[in-house]
């Protein structure tokens, strides 16, 4: 928790190194929660679907659409505009908290579907806070 507090304190500058570290920390926590929810060999699929649900809900574009823009590199969030990076991090943070609070049961497909739904819902809640 001290690490998170340190990162939050330093995240005043949107494009600064501390903000980048905070986004990475949030991403790692988010993917960890998805992995814990799904458990098994399909965690990469679950992470991809969960990420796409966040992107669509928060930014209104799929992962593929975002990274097809000039100047972006697939899989490199640092190539997205800072506002988009921060919005995605907000969506992932909210979704990670919801995933952590949820109880998962059923098969892998049902778990992936539930994770995706939770990410879409929480990404939508974040989007309501944003100016776009």
N, C-alpha and C positions, 0 to 999 in steps of 0.2 A: 504494500500500500504506500510505502514511502516513495517508491519509484514512481507510482502514478501521481502522487502529490507533486513530486519534483517536475514531472513532465507537464502537468497541468499549469504549474506556476510559470514555467518557461514558455508556454504556448501562447504568449501574448501576441507575438508576431505571427500572422497567418502563414507566411511562407518560410519561416525560420526553421532551423534544425530541430528545435524543441517541438514544434508543431508536427514536423515529419515523424519524430520519434513517438509522439503521442498517437498519431495515426497508425503507425506500425504496431504499437502496443495494443490498440483497439482491434486491429485486424487479427492479430495473433489470438486475442481473447475470443473474438467472434468465431474463428475457425476451430478453436479448441471446443467451444460450446456445440458447434455443429457436429464435430467428430464424436463428442460424448453422447449426443442425441441419437446419432445414426448407428454407431459402432459396427464395424465390419469393413468389408472390402470395397464398399461403394462410397466411402467418405469423400473421395475426390469429386464424384458426381454430385453428391449432396452439397459440397462447398460451392461448386460451380453454379448449381441451381439456386442456392441461397444467395450467392453474390449477384446473380442476374436479377433475382427478385428485388433485392435492395436497389440496384441500379435503376430498374424500371420504375419502382415506386418512388424513389427520391428524385431521380433526374428525368424520368419519362423516356428513357432510351435503354435498349438492351446493351449488354457488355460489348457485343460485336459492333453495334452502331456507334458507341462512344469511341472505340479504338479504331474505327475506320476513318476518323476525322484526320485531316492533315496535321502533322506535328505530333501525333500520338503514336505510341508503341504498345502493341498488345501485351498485357501483363505488367506494364510499367505505369503505375498510378501517378508517378511523379511527372509524367508527360501530360496529364490532364490539368485543366485550370485549377488553381488553389481552391476556389469556391466549390468546385465539384468534388475535389478530394476531401474537403472538410464535411460536405454534405453526406458523402458516402460513409465517412467515419462516424458521423452522428447516427446514421441509419444502422450501421453495424453495432454500435454501442447499445442502442436501444434494443435491437434484435437479440444481442448476446444476453442482455439482462432478462429478456422474456424467455429465451431458450433455457437459461439457467434455472428459472423458476418453474418450468414445465416438467411434467412427468411423462415420459415416453414409453409406449408399449407397442406391441404389434410387430409386423415384419418390416424389413428394410424399406420397402416401397412406401408403406404407410408412414414410417418415420420420416423419410425424405419429403413426402408430401406435406406432412405436418410442419416440418422445419421451413419449407418453402412458404407455406401459408403464414406462419408467424413472421417471417422476414418481410413478406409483402405487406402485412398489416402494420408492422412497426415502421417500415420505410414510409408507408403512407402517412403515418402520424407525424413523422419528421418533415415530410414534404409540406404539410400544412403550416409549419413554422417558417418556411423559406419564402423568399420574395418572388420566386418564379412559379 
